[in-house]
Amino acid sequence: MPAGKVIEIEREFQAPRELVFRAWTEEKHLMKWLCPKDFEVLFVTIDLRVGGSWRSGMKSPLGVTYVMRGIYIEIAYPQRLVFTHQWEDNTQPGHEPGHETLINVTLADLGERTKMRFKVSGLTTDESRDGQAQGWSEAFGNLEASLLREQELR
């Protein structure tokens, strides 16, 4: 897959690497954060193995449903996750139904903190890159809040 347009986001979380990895790979965690601000996660299904699939749906504040899916390419617990991403039947601006991108998540252990490097490659338009960059950035705000809540419960 050609690199195309790319999104790169780095973020540090006040959580151990193993917990951040589980937040990316367990349905119960993804249900809490895998959507932009003010959206609602409707479902998440995961077959966590190389070649396994994932699928998730979310609803916007305007009631529009978005469904995304992909295949796991690499799973290296707890430091790296690589998977494909594509939108299903979505004609909203900035989404390219059926077009597959590649997502790389790398987690660096900083003790009780984790540095995440997130990269999406293969986007074809500025509009899709900009829209997804905003959506992922907002989702990572949800992830941060979810990780903090998870640790408070321990």
N, C-alpha and C positions, 0 to 999 in steps of 0.2 A: 504494500500500500504506500503510495507516495506521501511525503510529509504534508504537503498542502499547507493550509493555514494552521497555526498552532496556538494553543493556550498553555501557559505555564504559570502555576501558582505555587508559592511556598508559604507554609503556615506552620507555626509552632503551637502545640497543644499542651496544656498542663495535665498530662496523662501519660502513663507508661505506654511504651510501644505496643505491647501485647494487647492492651485494651483498645488502642486505636486500630490495630489490625482487625480485631474482632468486630469493631464498629463498622468496618468495611465488608465483613464476610459473614455476619450472622443476621438473619432476617429480623430478629427482635430488636437489634440495634438500628438497622437501616430504616425500619418503620418510624423511628424517632427523628430522622434527620435528612433523608434522601429526597429533598425537594427545596425549592427556593422559599424565601421568607413569605409568609401568608398563604402558602400552598398547603395541601394536606396529602400525606402519603396514603394511598388507598390499599396497596398490596405490595408485597415483595416475595418473590420465590427465588431460591438459590439451589443450584446443584454444584457445590463447591469442589470441583476437581478440574484438572486440565481437560479441556474439551466439554466441560459441563456448561450449562446455560444459567443465565439470570434474567429476571424480568421484573419490572416495577411499574406501577401506575401512580399518578398523582393528579390532584384536581386543583385548578387555579381558583382564586377568589371570585372569578366570573363564572365558575362552573364548568370550564373547559377541562376535559380529561386528556392527559398526555400519558402515553405508554412507551416505555423504552425497554430495550433488551440487548443481550450480548452473549458472548462466549468467553470463558476463561482460557487465557493463553498460557499464563505462568502464575504459579502460586508458590511463593517462597516465604513461609511463615517464619518470623513475623515482620520481615523487612520489605517485601515487594509483592505487588499484585499487578498483573497486566491482563486486560480484557478488552473486548470490542464493545462498541456502543452504537445503537441505531434507534431511531424513532420509528414507531409503527403508525402508519396511516395518519400522519399529522400534517396538515397543510398550513399550519400557522407560520407567519413570517419568521425566517431564521431557522426553521427546522427543515431537514431534508429527509423525508420518509425513505427508508430503505438504504440510505447512504451510511456506510459503516466507517466509524472512526476508531482509533486505538487509544486506550487510556492506560497510562503508566502511573502507578502510585508507589513511591519509595518512602520508607519510614526509617529515620535515623534515631537511634536510642540516645537520649540525653538524660538518662536516669529517670527521674519522675516526670520528665517532659519528653515530647517527641516532635521532631522536625519532619514535616510531610512535604515531599515534592510531588506535585501533581501535574501531569502533562497529557493534553489531548492533541493528537495529530491526525491529519487527514481531512480537516474541515475545508470546504470548498469556497465559502463566501465570507466576506467581512461581517455580514449580518449574522450568519450562524456562529461565527467565532465570538462576536461581541455579545450576542444573546446568551450563548452557553457560558461565557466567562462570567457574566453577571449572575446567572443561575447557580453555577457551581460556587461562586464566592458567597452567595447568600446561603447555600446549603452548608458550606463549611462553618458559617456562623451557627447554624442549627447543630452541626456536629460538635462544635466546641461546647455549646450549652448542654448537650446530651452527655458528653464525656464528664463534665463537671457534676451533673446530677447523678450520674452512675457512681462516681467516687464518693459523693456525699452519702450514698446508701450503704457504703461498705463499713 
